[in-house]
Amino acid sequence: MTPEQFRRDLTKNPPSPVYLFVGSEGYERGRCRKALLKAVLGVETAAEAGDGFTHLDLSEMKIDEALDDARSMSLFVTKRLIWISAAEAVLPRGKAISDDPESGHTAGLNAYAKKPSPDSVVVFECSRYDFDNGDDKPRIERLQKFYASVKQVVEFKSLPAETVRALAQDVVAKTKLQIGISELGSLIEACGGDAFKVTNELEKLSLYAGTSRKIDADDLAALVPNARTSTIFVLVSALGRGDRKKSLDILDSLVREGEYLPLALTFVASQFRYALVAHEAKLRSSQAIVGHFTKLGIRLWRDRAEQVFETMNSFSQARTEKAIRLLFEADRGLRDARPDDRSVFEHLILELTN
């Protein structure tokens, strides 16, 4: 089930005795955890729950030991929520998971699922695997096979870009944070579109700046992890506009901040490759760019798509192809003997803005 279905079910029915939470998306998992704490113990945080909440880790103990804890009765509380993280740690390495419900690997879990402790809710949590990562797909299938006796499975998949931006705007409105559209887009990009990280960083910025001072690029670079990467996208945007002075100023800033220029070149090259694909597909809007790359299996954020569209408008298809050739030469120059990386990058900027 989806996180939304899970929360809706909690408002209509008592919690199930056992759940499996799967997926790396943290924002919705946090909301579901809060809803479960409220439904089971009548509190909103684990700190308020006292002895009613127990956190266990299967990377530190066996699953049968965790289930023995779940079976034990407390002298101080009538209801319990047992949160068991690292659910994937119990998967047998190099061995197949038997379909036999009495097999040694899953016998204890199956027995508990058939006869769970009354007034206790057990949550097995696996936040290590990502549904968007193709390499994790067989691991998730293997995990779900092991926990097949757990019927209530909640899947935490990455949120769509539009949802993340809407959540960010809600936090901005709630905290009355003074942050522009461009800066907000840079923050979302720096956080990799992770709603949990985005909301946390916005709340941190609101504590830092209050409601009167406007957040600028320097604030993001100082307080938001990976925000320096967003400066590279500003460089790409300046190159797309053919703004030589701005491009050289940004390069100077990157050098002073100790940015690894070969990595910056990789971002610039990807921008022009995206623009070339968009030219060849004859795309005419940022929405069309997002849709086209989604069909190709490439997740592109709206802000990035707008940058690609801006690059398309500044560079014709022929100039884009030329830019990619220049980027190839620059990449080769960075790998060759030369005075320094900066001179290679400066030459690239001069050629791209010529």
N, C-alpha and C positions, 0 to 999 in steps of 0.2 A: 504494500500500500504506500501511498505518498504521505509525506508529513502532514499535509492538509487533511487527508482522510483520517489519519491517526488522531489528530486533535479534535476533529469533528466527532469521531467515534467516542472519544472520552467524555464529550458533553452529553452523550445519549446513553452510554452503557458503562458499567463498572470496568475498571482496567482488567486486561487479561493477566493470567498468572505469569506468563513468560513471553518476552519479546526478543526479537533479533533486530538490532539497528545496524545497517550496512551502508557505507559510503563516507566519503571524506568531506562533504559539505557541512560546515560547522554552524552556520547561522540557523538553519532550520532544525538541526539536531539540538541546539541550545534551547530553541523555543519548545520543542517536544519534551525535552527533559524538564523544563520549567512546568509545562502542563501536567506531566506525570507526577511531579512532586506535589503539585496542587491537588490532583485527583486522589492520590494515595495518602498523603500526609497532611494536606491542608496548608502547606507552606510553599514559598516560591524559590527558596535557595536551600542548598544542602546544609549550609551553616545553621539554618533555623531548624532543621529536622532533628538534630541531636542524634540519639541512638536509633532513631527510625530509619536513618540512611546509612548504608554500608557500601563502601567502595572497595572492590577487589580487582586484582590484575592477574590474568591468566599467564602472563609472562613470568610471574613470580610464584605461581602455585598451580596445582593440578585442578582440572575441572571438577573432579569428584570432591575435592576439598572445599571448593567454592560452593558446591551444591549442598554439602554437609552443613556449611554455615547457613545457607538459605533455609535448611530444614530445622535448625535450632530455634527454639522459642526464646524470646526476650522477656526478662522479668520487669522491664521498665516501659515497654511500648507494646501496643496491641497490633499495630500495623508496621510493616517494614517494606522498604524499597532497597533491593540489592542491585547495585550497578557493577557489572562485571566487564571490564575493558579488556582490550587485546584478545578478542574472541578468536582471532585467527591463529593465536599461538598454540592452540591445542591440535591443529591439523597434523596428522601423522606424516612425517617427512619421508618421501620416497615410497610411500605405501598407498594402495588404493583404499578408498573408504567403502566399506561393505554396505550393501543394501539390507543386510540382516539386522533387524532391530535389536537382537541380542548380542551383536558383535562387541568385542572388547573395547573398540574405540568409542562407541556411542551408547553403550548399554546404560551407563549411569545417567546420561542426559535424557535418554528415552524413558527411563524409569521415572525420573523427576517430572517430565512433561506429562506423563500419564497420571501421576499423583502428586501435584504440587502442594506446597505448604499453604494452609489457609491464611488469609490476610497478609500474604507476602507477594510482592511483584518482583520478578527477576528480569533484568535487561542485560542481554549479551550485546556488547558494542564492538563493532569493527570499523574504525575510522581510517584504517591504513589504505584501503583499496578505493580507487577512483573509477566510477562508471564510465568516464570519458577516456580513460586510458585503456587502449586495446590490450596491452599486456596484462592488465588486471582482470579482464573478463573471465578467463579460465579459473583464476584464483577465487573470484566471487562465486562462480558456479560450484567449485569444490567446497567453499565455505557453506553455501546454502545446502549442499548435499549432506554435509556433516550435521548441520542443525535442522535437518528435514522435519524432526519431530516438533520443532517450534513453529507453530502455524501462523503467528502474527509477526510478519517481517516488514519493517519500514525501510524504504530505500531513500537514501539522501544523495540525490544527483545534483550536479552543478546547476545553479539558477541561471535562467536566460539573462542576457545583457540588459534587456529592458527592465526586468524585475530588480536587478541589482541597482540600476540607476534610480528607479522609483524608491527603493528602500533608502538609498543615500539621500535623496531629496527630502524624504520624510524625516530623517535624522537632522538634516540641516534646518528644516522648518521647526522641529521640536526644540532644538538647542539654540535657535536664532543665530547660527554661525554665519559670519559674513564671508562667503566664499563664492567666487565667480564660476560660471559654467565651464570655462577652460580649465581652471584649477581643479574643479571637481572631477572633470574627465581625466586629468592627469593623475589624480589620486586613485581613481578606480583602476586606471591602467597600471599604476605602480603596485597595486594590491592584487593584480592578476585577475580582477573581476570577482574576487572572493568576498561574498557579502559579509561574512563574519569579520574579516580583516577591515573592510571598508567602514563598517559601522563603528568598530573599535577605534580606528584612526580618526574618524570624524569626532567621536566623543572626546578623544584625547586632544584634538585641536581646539575643541570648544572650551576645554578647561584651560588650555594655554592662552588662547586669544580672547576669551570672553565673547561678548556680543557687540562690542564697539569697533574693534580693529579688524580690518579685512585681511584674510589669508592671502599671501602671495607665494610665488614660486620658491622664494628663499625659505619660507616656513615649511613648505612641503619637503624640501631637500634636507632641512635640519631635523624634522620630526618623523617623517614617514619612511619606513624601510623601503629600499629600492626606488625611492622617488627620483634619485639621480638619473635613473634610466629614462624617466619622462623627459628630462632635458634633451636627450638624444632625439626624441620625437619632435621637440621644438626645432632642433637643428634640421631634421628632415623636412619639416614644414617650411622653414626659411629657404632651404634649397629648392623646394617645390615652387616657391614664389620667385626664385631667382634673386633673393636678397643676399648679396655677397657680404655686405658689412655685418649684417645680423649673423650670418653663418660663421664668419671669422670670429666674431665676439663670443659666440657660443662655444666654438672650438677652443678658444682661449680659456673660457670658464671650465670646460671639461678637463683640459690639461692641468690647470691649477688645482682642480679637485682630485687629480690622480686617476681619472677615468682611463680604462684600458681601451686604447683607440681601435685595435682590431675588432673588439666587441662592438664599438660604435659603428664601425664600417659594416658589420653584419646587419645591424638594424637598418642602416641606410639602404643597403642592397636589397633587403627584404621589402622595403617600401617601394622601390622602383620595380621589383619583380611583380609585386601585387598590381602596381599601376599598369604594367605591360599586359598582364592577364586581363585586367579590366578593359584596356584598349581593344584587345583582340576579341573580347566578348561583346564589345560595343555597349558597355554599360553607361547609363546616363544619370545616375543618382547614387548617393551613399546607401540608400535602402536597397537598390538593385545590387550593389557591391556586396552588402551583407548577405543577401539572399543567394547570390551566385556562389560565394565562397562557402556558405553553409552546405549547398548541394555538393560541393567538392570535398566536404568533410573537414573544412578549415574554419575554426571558430574565430570570427573577426568582430571586434567591438565596434559600436557605432562611431565612437570618436576616431578610431583607427581608420574606419571606412571613409569618414569625412576627410581625413588626411590624405588617403589614397585618391579620393575624388579631386581634392585640391591639387595634388601632384599631376593628375591627368589633365586638369585644366591649364596647368602651367607648362607641361611638357607634352608635346604631340607624341604620337606613337614612334615616329622616327627619332625624335630627341630622347625618348625613353630608352629606346634600343641603344642609342649612342651612350647614354648614361650608364647602362648596364655594362657596356664594353669598358668604359672608363673605370667603373668600380672593379671590374676584373683586373685591370692593369694596376689599380691601387692595391688590391689584395695581394697581387704578386709582388708589388713594391714593398709592402709591409713584411713580406717573408724574405726579401733579398737584403743584401748589404746596402745600407743607406745611412745618412747622417742621423735621422731620428724619425719616429712615426709622425710627428707633427708636420714635418716638411712634406711628406707624402700626402697627408690629409689636406694641407693647405693647397697643394697643387690640384687635388681633386676638386676642392671647392671652387677654385678659380676656373677650372674647365667646365664645371656644371653650371656656374652662374655667368658664363661668357655670353 
